[in-house]
Amino acid sequence: MGFHYRKSIGIGPFRVNLGKGGVGVSVGGRGFRTGVNSKGRRYTNLSIPGTGFGYRTSGKGCASSVLVMTGIGLFTRYLLETCL
C-alpha cells in the first residue's frame, strides 16, 4: 500500500474533496451524497447515518441505490424491533 492524502472542505451542502489525484466535488448531506471524483467519474453514496452501513454506485444507478438502501433500512428496522 502506498501513501494517500484526502482533505474535505465543506461549504453548506457542498463539499470540495482534495486528494493526491486531484479535486472532486459533491453535494448532499448525511445519508445521501452524489458527486464527481477527481477522475471525472460520477458516484452516488447512500448510508444509514451512525450505523456504518452504506451503498455506493459509480455512474448511473441512483434508483437502484435508493432501492437497496430502503431494503437495508427496512431489514435493520425489522431486526431492531424483533430483538427489543
Secondary structure, 3 states (H helix, E strand, C coil): CCCCCEEEEEECCEEEEEECCEEEEEEEECCEEEEECCCCCEEEEEEECCCCEEEEEECCCHHHHHHHHHHHHHHHHHHHHHHC
